[in-house]
Amino acid sequence: MPKMTRKLAKTSKDMVNHPPHYNSGEIECIDAIQASMSKEGFISYCKGNIIKYLWRFEHKNGLEDLEKAGWYFDKLLEVANDYYEGSK
């Protein structure tokens, strides 16, 4: 399934895909989080973040939060596809 493309506002930092505050080491924070939990746990983590960013977008970061919700949705699709296709 191809990823949906979304337009981001032009900024010098990619605050959705690679926020600098989560990329300071040799491994991205999201990769460490994913490695620390089961597939089921990480699927739940992604769902929770989707809800969080959709919940707050009108009150905090607007379109950036919708982009972040979309990023977590794409990650959820990737992980769920591997999980459910692998269990057949």
Secondary structure, DSSP 8 states (H G I E B T S, - for coil): -----------SS-TTTS-GGG-SSSS-HHHHHHHTS-HHHHHHHHHHHHHHHHHHTTTTTTHHHHHHHHHHHHHHHHHHHHHHHHT-
